[in-house]
Every structure is written in structure tokens, then in C-alpha cells.
Amino acid sequence: MKTLISLAGHRTLITGGSRGIGRAAAILFAEAGSDVAFNYCRDEKAALEVKEAVESRGRLCLARKANLARRDEAVALAGAVADAWGWIDILVNNHGIWTYLEMGEGDVDSWKKTIEVNLDGVYYLTDAVVPMMKARNQGCIINVGSTAGIRGEAHHSHYAATKGALNALTKSWSSELAPFGIRVNCVAPGWVDTDMSAESFADPAFRESVRQSIPLKRIPPPEDIAGPILFLASDLARHITGAIINVNGGAVLCG
């Protein structure tokens, strides 16, 4: 994907940058001229491949292993980027997990882990980055939500709850941080062809049923989500804040 958007001179921190939407965003932001920092949880090899891809486009890159469900690691990630580059212009809260939860089974562990990763981690990192943005009276925060946060999702209520909370945080933070020149928006994808959905899509019949349920009749690659994220980070979106942008091929038309 080629871009006419320029983020030259910007420093961007993307969470969950070693795969899927985070990987696509890291590479696209580098193509737009931004230096890119990102965290990963497990796959160092994949992280190094993304780092190489960013640097091959002439941009600086910082890859750091961090579990954002732990406040100390989230704060340390923000601090490491600040120490290396001085500031963060753009924060993309992309990380998250998607697991099964059947109500009535007493699965407290799945509930707590999803809340800790998908919601607590976003709060911890954003809380650590905002003072840097306030100090420069500018910044852009983009949360990656989900259609599940709009319509709900059976057997994934814990995931849907965290994504619905991101919608509320986006709207709340946009009002709170606007006086400091900080914009806050959310991109809400539907089904995307990523590692997270690979197990579900291993069933060809299910994959086709998903494709047929989307009015545009295609399951998008992660690059199709990275594009709207880049748009929201750019000056083309300088008068947009507090928005939930649905990127789902027309599958969900409310937000």
C-alpha cells in the first residue's frame, strides 16, 4: 500500500506490533516517514522482522518486549521510547487477546486476563504517554476497537466488554485531552485475516460464511485496517476527535 500522507519527523508507538494489524501499521507508518517503536509479547523473531522492515524504509525503530497488563512494564515501555527519542507524537493502542468464554461456567481466569490485557494495558500505557503529549501541547491517540464492542459477541462477552470500554474511553479522553491539542479516536475492525482469526478461518465453510456476511464480500488483510489508522494520525484528520471509525466492509453500520 502506497501512501501520500507524510508523518516525517514524527515518533509513533504501536502496541502489538509484531503481527497482524500492528505489523501492518508499523510498516505503513514507516513508509509515511515516521519513526516507529512497538512492543511484542513472545515472538522475538517476528518482532525483529518488523524492525528490519521499518529500518529498510529509512526510519528508526525500537522493538521492546513488554507485557502491558503489568503497569510497571507499560510505564517502562513509554520511558524507553522517551529516553531514546525524547517524545511520542502518536500512540496506537492495538494490542489485545480474543479468547472463548461461556457464561455460567465460572471461567474467572479468562475474564480477568482479557480485562487486564485489553483494557488495563491500554489505560496503563496511555496514562504514561499523555504527560509527554501534554508537555508539547500536541499528540494523537488511536485505539483499535472492534465491531464486538458495538454489537456484542456471543461466547466472547469479555472481549466485547473491553472493546466497548475502549469506545467509552475514546470519547471521554477526546474531551478531556482536547485542550492540550491531543486528538483521540478509535478504529473498529470487523473480521480481519490475521493470526488472531486463523484458528476460526481454518474451517473453509466458516470462512466463507463470514465472507458472505460482509456486504463488500471480502475478508480484509490487516493493511486495510492500518490505512484508516494512518489517516487518523495524519493532518488530514486534524479536526476529528472522539470518533469511532467502523472498518468492516459494511457489516456493522452503527457506532
C-alpha angles and dihedrals in degrees: 000000000000121000134203090194116107122211093166111161094018127125116213130191115201122185121217090020101157097078147012120001092355092055093047091048093049092054094043092049089050090052087053090055104261125133108235134214121181142169130225133188109210120346107080092169092057090045092053090050090055090046090053091048092052094046092047086063090058097258133123116251134193119190117187133175109234137157102215092195084077112073094210092056093046091051090046091052092053090045093051092055091046091049092050100041108012098238148016119235099178131030120193112192098201106141123109148130130235116203138159122267125176114195115235094033096095093236097164094155094061090046095050096044093051092049091048095050103034100037113015091046092054091049095047095050097040090049089054095047100044096074090058090052093045090052090058094037092232141078147126128230121190121187119200107221132164143236083249088072089058105040103018125236128239114237089011100068092133091055092045090050092056092048092048087052089053089057090054092045091050092054094042096047092045091062095040096048101037092091087061094053092255119138121203123194140156133223112206113198126191120206112345129184097246139125089268092064097035095100092052093045091051085087104076092202092054092046090053092048089054092049091050091050091060113082092219088052097226137102105224127230115234091261088071089063095041090060096062090044089055091048092054090050092053134082088253085077096041092125095046120095133144092026128142106208113200113214103179109113091259096303094126119028103184136069 
